[in-house]
Amino acid sequence: MKPSATFPDLVGRSVLITGGGSGIGAALTEGFLRQGAKVAFIDIAEEASEALCAKLLAETGRSPLFLKADLRDIEALRAAVTQAAEAHGPVTVLINNAALDDRHRLADVTLDYWENNQAINIRPHLFTIQAVAPGMREAGGGSIVNFTSVSFMLNLPDMPSYTAAKAAVIGLTKGLAGHLGPDNIRVNAVSPGWVITERQRRLWVTEDGLAAFVGRQCIKREMQPEDMVGVCLFLASDCSAMLTAQTLNVDGGVT
């Protein structure tokens, strides 16, 4: 369900989204672009990202800026932030969306697997914020939204590295809200439930499993990537001017 609300203060705003080429990220890229924001997104998947840009250009007459980078490469990440600022002005809205929720068993986790998983699921959050913070400060403030997940609250057994990282996102959010608040920079987290992206449906959705999960929700329908857009528009806008250090569970009522 696409948000029907419009946020005039987002027109012309410089927005940067990590993992913005597919899934939830693509919905966010489209959502902010349709609000009139200047959107840049970082992704490693070139084909899907270019297809998204072409689609949005055809539909809206405007295209987001695709910045190809591997978020595990911190120097490439910093360079992408610089490119976004050069193209659109200082980033004043950052959405740390990128993640990798591959399933894995405790016994199978190696040191290399752990380091790689954390390098995708928590490390880029901090370094992207570090890179955008000076520009936000000079611009007079900004809004940062970090994606976590309700998965770590549900005792899910098959992705301990991922759930550890997602719990850490909340700690990072609260600590940096305290650090950046004096500069009028707000830091919040969004915690989705099971959002049925194409990847989720391809790899992990079964009819019985999905029905059981939706049955735990208060709102009895599948959640789609577009369901994450409205809350991020709200957190980015001046409507949430005094909201910081918070985690919003957008999960249909599972928690």
C-alpha positions as a Python dict, from the first residue, in 0.01 Angstrom:
ca = {
    (1, 'M'): (0, 0, 0),
    (2, 'K'): (167, 322, -117),
    (3, 'P'): (139, 621, 119),
    (4, 'S'): (-121, 877, 18),
    (5, 'A'): (24, 1160, 230),
    (6, 'T'): (253, 1425, 87),
    (7, 'F'): (532, 1600, 276),
    (8, 'P'): (610, 1939, 119),
    (9, 'D'): (923, 1983, 332),
    (10, 'L'): (1082, 1682, 157),
    (11, 'V'): (1073, 1856, -184),
    (12, 'G'): (1430, 1919, -291),
    (13, 'R'): (1574, 1741, 14),
    (14, 'S'): (1899, 1548, -42),
    (15, 'V'): (1823, 1186, 48),
    (16, 'L'): (2066, 892, 55),
    (17, 'I'): (1945, 531, 84),
    (18, 'T'): (2170, 227, 125),
    (19, 'G'): (2059, -89, -52),
    (20, 'G'): (1813, 120, -251),
    (21, 'G'): (1801, -87, -568),
    (22, 'S'): (1566, -370, -472),
    (23, 'G'): (1319, -488, -211),
    (24, 'I'): (1238, -243, 67),
    (25, 'G'): (1516, -15, -56),
    (26, 'A'): (1363, 20, -402),
    (27, 'A'): (1026, 109, -248),
    (28, 'L'): (1199, 376, -38),
    (29, 'T'): (1387, 513, -339),
    (30, 'E'): (1061, 544, -531),
    (31, 'G'): (871, 682, -233),
    (32, 'F'): (1115, 966, -167),
    (33, 'L'): (1153, 1044, -538),
    (34, 'R'): (775, 1078, -574),
    (35, 'Q'): (779, 1327, -284),
    (36, 'G'): (1007, 1551, -489),
    (37, 'A'): (1328, 1470, -302),
    (38, 'K'): (1667, 1445, -469),
    (39, 'V'): (1741, 1077, -414),
    (40, 'A'): (2071, 894, -435),
    (41, 'F'): (2105, 529, -346),
    (42, 'I'): (2395, 292, -293),
    (43, 'D'): (2375, -66, -412),
    (44, 'I'): (2604, -339, -538),
    (45, 'A'): (2349, -492, -781),
    (46, 'E'): (2401, -300, -1103),
    (47, 'E'): (2136, -457, -1328),
    (48, 'A'): (1846, -422, -1082),
    (49, 'S'): (1950, -69, -987),
    (50, 'E'): (1972, 53, -1345),
    (51, 'A'): (1634, -105, -1420),
    (52, 'L'): (1483, 81, -1124),
    (53, 'C'): (1628, 412, -1245),
    (54, 'A'): (1491, 355, -1596),
    (55, 'K'): (1147, 263, -1460),
    (56, 'L'): (1124, 573, -1241),
    (57, 'L'): (1249, 801, -1517),
    (58, 'A'): (979, 666, -1750),
    (59, 'E'): (705, 700, -1489),
    (60, 'T'): (799, 1030, -1322),
    (61, 'G'): (1037, 1210, -1558),
    (62, 'R'): (1301, 1202, -1285),
    (63, 'S'): (1564, 946, -1195),
    (64, 'P'): (1745, 873, -871),
    (65, 'L'): (2124, 872, -869),
    (66, 'F'): (2259, 516, -857),
    (67, 'L'): (2595, 485, -682),
    (68, 'K'): (2750, 141, -718),
    (69, 'A'): (2950, 41, -411),
    (70, 'D'): (3010, -256, -187),
    (71, 'L'): (2917, -140, 164),
    (72, 'R'): (3185, -367, 308),
    (73, 'D'): (3441, -136, 144),
    (74, 'I'): (3438, 165, 374),
    (75, 'E'): (3643, 385, 142),
    (76, 'A'): (3402, 311, -145),
    (77, 'L'): (3113, 390, 89),
    (78, 'R'): (3268, 724, 184),
    (79, 'A'): (3329, 804, -181),
    (80, 'A'): (2962, 731, -261),
    (81, 'V'): (2849, 969, 15),
    (82, 'T'): (3074, 1238, -133),
    (83, 'Q'): (2925, 1180, -481),
    (84, 'A'): (2571, 1208, -345),
    (85, 'A'): (2653, 1538, -175),
    (86, 'E'): (2824, 1675, -484),
    (87, 'A'): (2521, 1592, -697),
    (88, 'H'): (2239, 1694, -462),
    (89, 'G'): (2391, 1902, -184),
    (90, 'P'): (2465, 1784, 171),
    (91, 'V'): (2271, 1472, 263),
    (92, 'T'): (2005, 1569, 517),
    (93, 'V'): (1811, 1241, 511),
    (94, 'L'): (1995, 911, 544),
    (95, 'I'): (1817, 575, 535),
    (96, 'N'): (2046, 289, 641),
    (97, 'N'): (1843, 9, 483),
    (98, 'A'): (2093, -241, 338),
    (99, 'A'): (2106, -582, 506),
    (100, 'L'): (2163, -952, 441),
    (101, 'D'): (1936, -1194, 625),
    (102, 'D'): (2073, -1525, 500),
    (103, 'R'): (1978, -1817, 722),
    (104, 'H'): (2261, -1993, 903),
    (105, 'R'): (2305, -2248, 1183),
    (106, 'L'): (2517, -2179, 1490),
    (107, 'A'): (2739, -2479, 1422),
    (108, 'D'): (2814, -2355, 1070),
    (109, 'V'): (2926, -2001, 1159),
    (110, 'T'): (3295, -1948, 1089),
    (111, 'L'): (3499, -1642, 1182),
    (112, 'D'): (3500, -1530, 819),
    (113, 'Y'): (3122, -1573, 792),
    (114, 'W'): (3066, -1373, 1112),
    (115, 'E'): (3295, -1089, 1003),
    (116, 'N'): (3137, -1068, 658),
    (117, 'N'): (2783, -1076, 796),
    (118, 'Q'): (2853, -802, 1050),
    (119, 'A'): (3031, -600, 780),
    (120, 'I'): (2701, -585, 593),
    (121, 'N'): (2444, -572, 873),
    (122, 'I'): (2588, -324, 1127),
    (123, 'R'): (2925, -175, 1030),
    (124, 'P'): (2803, 37, 735),
    (125, 'H'): (2539, 201, 955),
    (126, 'L'): (2804, 367, 1166),
    (127, 'F'): (3038, 464, 884),
    (128, 'T'): (2763, 604, 662),
    (129, 'I'): (2643, 817, 953),
    (130, 'Q'): (2999, 927, 1020),
    (131, 'A'): (3031, 1033, 657),
    (132, 'V'): (2707, 1232, 636),
    (133, 'A'): (2717, 1393, 982),
    (134, 'P'): (2946, 1689, 898),
    (135, 'G'): (2726, 1792, 604),
    (136, 'M'): (2409, 1755, 810),
    (137, 'R'): (2562, 1967, 1082),
    (138, 'E'): (2655, 2243, 837),
    (139, 'A'): (2305, 2227, 683),
    (140, 'G'): (2147, 2286, 1023),
    (141, 'G'): (2032, 1932, 1095),
    (142, 'G'): (1894, 1618, 942),
    (143, 'S'): (1724, 1284, 997),
    (144, 'I'): (1881, 939, 1005),
    (145, 'V'): (1673, 621, 993),
    (146, 'N'): (1841, 289, 1072),
    (147, 'F'): (1666, -32, 971),
    (148, 'T'): (1667, -306, 1232),
    (149, 'S'): (1423, -602, 1248),
    (150, 'V'): (1176, -761, 1486),
    (151, 'S'): (1354, -1092, 1418),
    (152, 'F'): (1579, -1057, 1722),
    (153, 'M'): (1272, -1012, 1946),
    (154, 'L'): (1107, -1334, 1825),
    (155, 'N'): (1375, -1587, 1924),
    (156, 'L'): (1420, -1695, 1563),
    (157, 'P'): (1670, -1981, 1566),
    (158, 'D'): (1831, -1977, 1225),
    (159, 'M'): (2022, -1649, 1183),
    (160, 'P'): (2216, -1563, 1502),
    (161, 'S'): (2469, -1332, 1335),
    (162, 'Y'): (2194, -1133, 1166),
    (163, 'T'): (1981, -1101, 1478),
    (164, 'A'): (2284, -996, 1682),
    (165, 'A'): (2355, -719, 1431),
    (166, 'K'): (1992, -607, 1425),
    (167, 'A'): (1987, -577, 1804),
    (168, 'A'): (2308, -375, 1783),
    (169, 'V'): (2141, -132, 1542),
    (170, 'I'): (1915, -16, 1824),
    (171, 'G'): (2207, 45, 2057),
    (172, 'L'): (2386, 240, 1785),
    (173, 'T'): (2071, 441, 1716),
    (174, 'K'): (2024, 545, 2076),
    (175, 'G'): (2390, 630, 2132),
    (176, 'L'): (2419, 840, 1819),
    (177, 'A'): (2088, 1014, 1889),
    (178, 'G'): (2246, 1139, 2208),
    (179, 'H'): (2567, 1237, 2032),
    (180, 'L'): (2410, 1413, 1732),
    (181, 'G'): (2103, 1563, 1894),
    (182, 'P'): (2279, 1890, 1987),
    (183, 'D'): (2339, 1941, 1614),
    (184, 'N'): (1965, 1902, 1539),
    (185, 'I'): (2030, 1561, 1384),
    (186, 'R'): (1768, 1303, 1473),
    (187, 'V'): (1845, 930, 1475),
    (188, 'N'): (1566, 673, 1484),
    (189, 'A'): (1518, 308, 1393),
    (190, 'V'): (1249, 123, 1199),
    (191, 'S'): (1193, -241, 1289),
    (192, 'P'): (999, -426, 1018),
    (193, 'G'): (822, -754, 1060),
    (194, 'W'): (826, -1007, 776),
    (195, 'V'): (813, -796, 462),
    (196, 'I'): (747, -1017, 160),
    (197, 'T'): (998, -898, -97),
    (198, 'E'): (1072, -1093, -414),
    (199, 'R'): (1382, -1236, -242),
    (200, 'Q'): (1186, -1351, 62),
    (201, 'R'): (925, -1518, -157),
    (202, 'R'): (1190, -1688, -370),
    (203, 'L'): (1403, -1821, -84),
    (204, 'W'): (1199, -1866, 231),
    (205, 'V'): (826, -1817, 193),
    (206, 'T'): (607, -2124, 219),
    (207, 'E'): (229, -2116, 216),
    (208, 'D'): (201, -2256, 568),
    (209, 'G'): (485, -2048, 710),
    (210, 'L'): (348, -1723, 574),
    (211, 'A'): (-4, -1803, 688),
    (212, 'A'): (124, -1876, 1039),
    (213, 'F'): (317, -1549, 1055),
    (214, 'V'): (30, -1339, 923),
    (215, 'G'): (-186, -1516, 1178),
    (216, 'R'): (35, -1368, 1454),
    (217, 'Q'): (-18, -1017, 1318),
    (218, 'C'): (-304, -799, 1436),
    (219, 'I'): (-348, -680, 1077),
    (220, 'K'): (-414, -992, 873),
    (221, 'R'): (-240, -935, 542),
    (222, 'E'): (105, -980, 396),
    (223, 'M'): (336, -685, 449),
    (224, 'Q'): (485, -542, 131),
    (225, 'P'): (794, -321, 79),
    (226, 'E'): (566, -22, 23),
    (227, 'D'): (442, -57, 381),
    (228, 'M'): (782, 69, 501),
    (229, 'V'): (771, 392, 301),
    (230, 'G'): (522, 601, 497),
    (231, 'V'): (698, 562, 830),
    (232, 'C'): (1030, 667, 673),
    (233, 'L'): (874, 971, 508),
    (234, 'F'): (732, 1069, 847),
    (235, 'L'): (1068, 1021, 1024),
    (236, 'A'): (1246, 1221, 753),
    (237, 'S'): (1001, 1509, 762),
    (238, 'D'): (956, 1795, 1005),
    (239, 'C'): (640, 1620, 1130),
    (240, 'S'): (872, 1420, 1358),
    (241, 'A'): (1089, 1715, 1458),
    (242, 'M'): (1111, 1615, 1826),
    (243, 'L'): (1123, 1240, 1774),
    (244, 'T'): (1465, 1083, 1819),
    (245, 'A'): (1630, 779, 1981),
    (246, 'Q'): (1315, 577, 1912),
    (247, 'T'): (1246, 242, 1747),
    (248, 'L'): (918, 208, 1559),
    (249, 'N'): (802, -152, 1514),
    (250, 'V'): (625, -171, 1179),
    (251, 'D'): (517, -533, 1198),
    (252, 'G'): (140, -549, 1175),
    (253, 'G'): (125, -599, 1551),
    (254, 'V'): (340, -911, 1591),
    (255, 'T'): (527, -755, 1882),
}
